[in-house]
Amino acid sequence: STTEEEEQEEKRAAEQARSEEESREEARLTEEASGLAREEEERVAALVAEGEDLLGKATVEAEALRLPQAQALLTEAKGVLMEAGVDHAEQVRGVEAAIDEAKEEIKAKEVEQTIEVSRE
């Protein structure tokens, strides 16, 4: 009977050790997951900052009537923001509107120049 009790005790000790090991592993995995979540949040925040910076630069280029640069920056910004998984549709529309205004301004200037040339 002593041997039986010893076996039971060994089984309980082994079970306890297994349980403690599982708890440690679970804690390690939880910590690892939370570290990965933090890294992902940081990555997304960096992408959003980059996308917003690109949108700002695109607006500046549009206001300076440099449409190819504005379009390229807008396209790049859209890609970065899409990668971040963030909806910046309103800001993107604002940049697109600035580009459209720049196109209209360029057309108006071209018409004005044509009229001036025809007067000469």
Sequence and secondary structure as in RCSB ss.txt:
>XXXX:A:sequence
STTEEEEQEEKRAAEQARSEEESREEARLTEEASGLAREEEERVAALVAEGEDLLGKATVEAEALRLPQAQALLT
EAKGVLMEAGVDHAEQVRGVEAAIDEAKEEIKAKEVEQTIEVSRE
>XXXX:A:secstr
 HHHHHHHHHHHHHHHHHHHHHHHHHHHHHHHHHHHHHHHHHHHHHHHHHHHHHHHHHHHHHHTT HHHHHHHHH
HHHHHHHHHT   HHHHHHHHHHHHHHHHHHHHHHHHHHHHHHH 
